Each structure stands twice: as structure tokens, then as C-alpha cells.
């Protein structure tokens, strides 16, 4: 009973730590104005993918969604999109973690997880913006495509940076996390 409680506290602490890292990393950004609001080039996605790599799909998804969602709640330009951000970033880390966490010793699985996690976010984010422009704002199709192209290019750049940097960080952190028993504790919790 006591050991199970310790593992729960440990898991909650790790999720909170990674959520805080997602939140803070999103402040490292360059804002880019578009006709339908602004978009940004930022490092938050790096931590979202790292959350999936370190914590696995569900806990990594929670960390990514909470940290990124809270960021949106603190910026008036993004506050209305906070629920979408939570869901999309959760999905990003979930996909990454679901693919990579099954066999963390496999570099191709880690790469595939990071790439597919990043692409899932890009598809969701750009798709939401297209749907919003067409059906909510009732903008002309050409305007929506122009905005979507801008957001797609920024999102793909963010995604590429996130994949490369998160994999490099995970490569550096993995031996330390392994030695500290992080993966063993998370695995033991999953098996119960």
C-alpha cells in the first residue's frame, strides 16, 4: 500500500514537472502575425515530445496538454483555444509515447514516435484553423488557404525543431533517467 502510494506521488510529480517544462518552454518563442490572429515559433513542442518519450502515452499526454493548455490560459491571444491546445498537445505526446515507449531502446521507434507525434499535432492544428476559417469566420477559401499555408509552414518548422531537439535531449537524459530508475518505476506502475 505504501509503495503504491509512493509510485502515485512519483508519477504525479513527474507529470507536473514535465507540464511545467512545456509551459515554460513555450515562452521561448517568436510571434508571427497572420490575417486570422497570430501563430508562433516556439520550443514548447520539444517538451511535449519529450514528455511522451519519458513518461509514455497517457502521462506524457497529460503533461503536454496541461502545460501547453495553461500557457494559452495566460495569453489573451490564445485563451479561447486552450481546450483545443490541451487536446492537440495531449494527442502529440500520446502518439509519440505510444510508439516510442513500447521499446525505448529502439532508436527507429523513438524517431518514428517523435515524427508521427509531431505530424499528428500539425494535422490537428492546421485542420482546426481551416475548419474555423471556413465555417466559423466564413472567410473565402483563398484566404483560409493562405492562412493555412502560413500556419502549416510555421508548424512544420516547429515540428522539425521539436523532433530533432527532443530526440537529442532524450539521448542525453536517457542514461541519467535509467540510472535513477525512472523507467523502472513507470513500468512497475503500468504493470499493476
C-alpha positions as a Markdown table, in Angstrom:
| # | Residue | x | y | z |
|---|---|---|---|---|
| 1 | Unk | 0.0 | 0.0 | 0.0 |
| 2 | Unk | 2.7 | 2.5 | 0.9 |
| 3 | Unk | 4.8 | 1.6 | -2.1 |
| 4 | Unk | 1.8 | 2.1 | -4.4 |
| 5 | Unk | 1.2 | 5.5 | -2.8 |
| 6 | Unk | 4.8 | 6.4 | -3.3 |
| 7 | Unk | 4.6 | 5.4 | -7.0 |
| 8 | Unk | 1.5 | 7.5 | -7.4 |
| 9 | Unk | 3.1 | 10.6 | -5.9 |
| 10 | Unk | 6.2 | 9.9 | -8.0 |
| 11 | Unk | 4.1 | 9.8 | -11.2 |
| 12 | Unk | 2.1 | 12.9 | -10.4 |
| 13 | Unk | 5.4 | 14.7 | -9.6 |
| 14 | Unk | 6.9 | 13.7 | -13.0 |
| 15 | Unk | 3.7 | 14.7 | -14.9 |
| 16 | Unk | 3.7 | 18.1 | -13.0 |
| 17 | Unk | 7.4 | 18.6 | -13.8 |
| 18 | Unk | 7.1 | 17.9 | -17.5 |
| 19 | Unk | 3.9 | 20.1 | -17.6 |
| 20 | Unk | 5.9 | 22.9 | -16.1 |
| 21 | Unk | 8.7 | 22.4 | -18.7 |
| 22 | Unk | 6.1 | 22.5 | -21.5 |
| 23 | Unk | 4.6 | 25.7 | -20.1 |
| 24 | Unk | 8.0 | 27.5 | -19.6 |
| 25 | Unk | 9.5 | 26.3 | -23.0 |
| 26 | Unk | 6.5 | 27.8 | -24.8 |
| 27 | Unk | 7.6 | 31.3 | -23.6 |
| 28 | Unk | 10.8 | 30.8 | -25.7 |
| 29 | Unk | 9.0 | 32.0 | -28.9 |
| 30 | Unk | 8.8 | 34.3 | -31.9 |
| 31 | Unk | 5.3 | 35.6 | -32.6 |
| 32 | Unk | 4.2 | 35.6 | -36.3 |
| 33 | Unk | 1.1 | 37.7 | -37.1 |
| 34 | Unk | -1.4 | 36.3 | -39.7 |
| 35 | Unk | -4.7 | 37.7 | -41.1 |
| 36 | Unk | -6.6 | 35.4 | -38.6 |
| 37 | Unk | -4.6 | 36.1 | -35.5 |
| 38 | Unk | -1.1 | 35.1 | -34.7 |
| 39 | Unk | 1.0 | 32.0 | -34.7 |
| 40 | Unk | 4.4 | 31.4 | -33.1 |
| 41 | Unk | 7.6 | 29.6 | -33.5 |
| 42 | Unk | 8.4 | 28.1 | -30.0 |
| 43 | Unk | 10.1 | 25.4 | -28.1 |
| 44 | Unk | 7.0 | 24.1 | -26.2 |
| 45 | Unk | 6.6 | 21.2 | -28.7 |
| 46 | Unk | 10.1 | 20.0 | -27.8 |
| 47 | Unk | 8.9 | 19.4 | -24.2 |
| 48 | Unk | 5.6 | 17.9 | -25.5 |
| 49 | Unk | 7.5 | 15.2 | -27.4 |
| 50 | Unk | 10.0 | 14.7 | -24.6 |
| 51 | Unk | 7.0 | 14.2 | -22.2 |
| 52 | Unk | 5.8 | 11.3 | -24.5 |
| 53 | Unk | 9.3 | 9.8 | -24.7 |
| 54 | Unk | 10.0 | 10.0 | -21.0 |
| 55 | Unk | 6.5 | 9.3 | -19.5 |
| 56 | Unk | 4.7 | 7.3 | -22.1 |
| 57 | Unk | 1.5 | 8.0 | -23.8 |
| 58 | Unk | -1.1 | 8.8 | -21.1 |
| 59 | Unk | 1.2 | 10.6 | -18.6 |
| 60 | Unk | 3.2 | 12.3 | -21.3 |
| 61 | Unk | 0.0 | 13.4 | -23.0 |
| 62 | Unk | -1.3 | 14.8 | -19.7 |
| 63 | Unk | 1.9 | 16.7 | -19.1 |
| 64 | Unk | 2.0 | 18.1 | -22.7 |
| 65 | Unk | -1.7 | 19.0 | -22.6 |
| 66 | Unk | -1.7 | 20.6 | -19.2 |
| 67 | Unk | 1.5 | 22.6 | -19.7 |
| 68 | Unk | 0.5 | 23.9 | -23.1 |
| 69 | Unk | -3.1 | 24.5 | -22.1 |
| 70 | Unk | -2.0 | 26.6 | -19.1 |
| 71 | Unk | 0.2 | 28.6 | -21.4 |
| 72 | Unk | -2.8 | 29.5 | -23.5 |
| 73 | Unk | -4.8 | 30.5 | -20.5 |
| 74 | Unk | -2.1 | 33.1 | -19.6 |
| 75 | Unk | -2.0 | 34.7 | -23.1 |
| 76 | Unk | -5.2 | 36.6 | -24.1 |
| 77 | Unk | -4.4 | 36.0 | -27.8 |
| 78 | Unk | -4.7 | 32.2 | -27.2 |
| 79 | Unk | -7.1 | 31.8 | -24.3 |
| 80 | Unk | -10.1 | 30.7 | -26.4 |
| 81 | Unk | -8.0 | 28.0 | -28.0 |
| 82 | Unk | -6.9 | 26.4 | -24.7 |
| 83 | Unk | -9.2 | 23.4 | -24.8 |
| 84 | Unk | -8.0 | 22.6 | -28.4 |
| 85 | Unk | -4.4 | 23.1 | -27.3 |
| 86 | Unk | -4.9 | 20.7 | -24.4 |
| 87 | Unk | -6.4 | 18.1 | -26.7 |
| 88 | Unk | -3.9 | 18.5 | -29.6 |
| 89 | Unk | -0.8 | 18.6 | -27.4 |
| 90 | Unk | -2.1 | 15.6 | -25.5 |
| 91 | Unk | -2.5 | 13.8 | -28.8 |
| 92 | Unk | 1.0 | 14.8 | -29.9 |
| 93 | Unk | 2.7 | 13.3 | -26.8 |
| 94 | Unk | 0.3 | 10.3 | -26.7 |
| 95 | Unk | 1.2 | 9.3 | -30.3 |
| 96 | Unk | 4.9 | 9.8 | -29.6 |
| 97 | Unk | 4.8 | 7.9 | -26.3 |
| 98 | Unk | 2.6 | 5.1 | -27.7 |
| 99 | Unk | 5.0 | 4.3 | -30.5 |
| 100 | Unk | 8.4 | 5.0 | -28.8 |
| 101 | Unk | 7.6 | 3.8 | -25.3 |
| 102 | Unk | 6.9 | 0.3 | -26.3 |
| 103 | Unk | 10.7 | -0.2 | -26.9 |
| 104 | Unk | 12.7 | 2.8 | -25.8 |
| 105 | Unk | 16.0 | 1.0 | -26.7 |
| 106 | Unk | 15.0 | 1.2 | -30.4 |
| 107 | Unk | 16.2 | 4.4 | -32.0 |
| 108 | Unk | 13.9 | 3.9 | -35.1 |
| 109 | Unk | 10.9 | 3.7 | -32.8 |
| 110 | Unk | 11.9 | 6.8 | -30.9 |
| 111 | Unk | 12.3 | 8.7 | -34.2 |
| 112 | Unk | 9.1 | 7.3 | -35.6 |
| 113 | Unk | 7.2 | 8.3 | -32.4 |
| 114 | Unk | 8.6 | 11.8 | -32.4 |
| 115 | Unk | 7.9 | 12.3 | -36.1 |
| 116 | Unk | 4.4 | 10.9 | -36.1 |
| 117 | Unk | 3.6 | 12.7 | -32.8 |
| 118 | Unk | 4.7 | 16.0 | -34.3 |
| 119 | Unk | 2.8 | 15.3 | -37.6 |
| 120 | Unk | -0.4 | 14.5 | -35.7 |
| 121 | Unk | -0.3 | 17.9 | -34.0 |
| 122 | Unk | 0.3 | 19.7 | -37.3 |
| 123 | Unk | -2.6 | 17.9 | -38.9 |
| 124 | Unk | -4.9 | 18.7 | -36.0 |
| 125 | Unk | -3.8 | 22.3 | -35.6 |
| 126 | Unk | -3.9 | 23.2 | -39.3 |
| 127 | Unk | -7.2 | 21.3 | -39.8 |
| 128 | Unk | -8.8 | 23.2 | -36.9 |
| 129 | Unk | -7.7 | 26.5 | -38.4 |
| 130 | Unk | -9.1 | 25.6 | -41.9 |
| 131 | Unk | -12.4 | 24.5 | -40.4 |
| 132 | Unk | -12.6 | 27.6 | -38.2 |
| 133 | Unk | -11.8 | 29.9 | -41.1 |
| 134 | Unk | -14.4 | 28.3 | -43.4 |
| 135 | Unk | -17.3 | 27.6 | -41.0 |
| 136 | Unk | -16.9 | 29.9 | -38.1 |
| 137 | Unk | -15.4 | 33.1 | -39.7 |
| 138 | Unk | -17.0 | 32.4 | -43.1 |
| 139 | Unk | -13.9 | 33.5 | -44.9 |
| 140 | Unk | -13.2 | 33.0 | -48.6 |
| 141 | Unk | -11.5 | 29.7 | -49.4 |
| 142 | Unk | -8.4 | 31.5 | -50.8 |
| 143 | Unk | -8.0 | 33.5 | -47.6 |
| 144 | Unk | -8.3 | 30.3 | -45.5 |
| 145 | Unk | -5.7 | 28.5 | -47.7 |
| 146 | Unk | -3.3 | 31.5 | -47.4 |
| 147 | Unk | -3.6 | 31.5 | -43.6 |
| 148 | Unk | -3.4 | 27.7 | -43.5 |
| 149 | Unk | -0.2 | 27.7 | -45.6 |
| 150 | Unk | 1.4 | 30.2 | -43.2 |
| 151 | Unk | 0.4 | 28.2 | -40.2 |
| 152 | Unk | 1.5 | 24.9 | -41.9 |
| 153 | Unk | 4.9 | 26.2 | -42.7 |
| 154 | Unk | 5.4 | 27.5 | -39.1 |
| 155 | Unk | 4.0 | 24.3 | -37.6 |
| 156 | Unk | 6.2 | 22.1 | -39.8 |
| 157 | Unk | 9.3 | 24.2 | -38.8 |
| 158 | Unk | 8.2 | 23.9 | -35.1 |
| 159 | Unk | 7.7 | 20.1 | -35.6 |
| 160 | Unk | 11.1 | 19.6 | -37.2 |
| 161 | Unk | 12.8 | 21.5 | -34.4 |
| 162 | Unk | 10.8 | 19.6 | -31.8 |
| 163 | Unk | 11.7 | 16.2 | -33.3 |
| 164 | Unk | 15.4 | 16.9 | -33.5 |
| 165 | Unk | 15.8 | 18.7 | -30.2 |
| 166 | Unk | 13.6 | 16.3 | -28.2 |
| 167 | Unk | 15.5 | 13.2 | -29.5 |
| 168 | Unk | 18.8 | 14.8 | -28.7 |
| 169 | Unk | 17.7 | 15.8 | -25.2 |
| 170 | Unk | 16.2 | 12.3 | -24.6 |
| 171 | Unk | 19.5 | 10.8 | -25.8 |
| 172 | Unk | 21.4 | 12.8 | -23.2 |
| 173 | Unk | 18.8 | 12.3 | -20.5 |
| 174 | Unk | 18.1 | 8.6 | -21.0 |
| 175 | Unk | 21.2 | 7.2 | -19.2 |
| 176 | Unk | 20.5 | 9.5 | -16.3 |
| 177 | Unk | 16.8 | 8.6 | -16.1 |
| 178 | Unk | 17.7 | 4.9 | -16.5 |
| 179 | Unk | 20.2 | 5.1 | -13.7 |
| 180 | Unk | 17.7 | 7.0 | -11.4 |
| 181 | Unk | 15.2 | 4.2 | -12.1 |
| 182 | Unk | 12.6 | 6.5 | -13.7 |
| 183 | Unk | 11.7 | 4.0 | -16.4 |
| 184 | Unk | 11.6 | 1.1 | -13.9 |
| 185 | Unk | 9.2 | 2.9 | -11.6 |
| 186 | Unk | 6.9 | 4.0 | -14.5 |
| 187 | Unk | 7.0 | 0.4 | -15.9 |
| 188 | Unk | 6.2 | -1.1 | -12.5 |
| 189 | Unk | 3.3 | 1.3 | -12.1 |
| 190 | Unk | 2.0 | 0.3 | -15.6 |
| 191 | Unk | 2.1 | -3.4 | -14.8 |
| 192 | Unk | -0.2 | -3.1 | -11.8 |
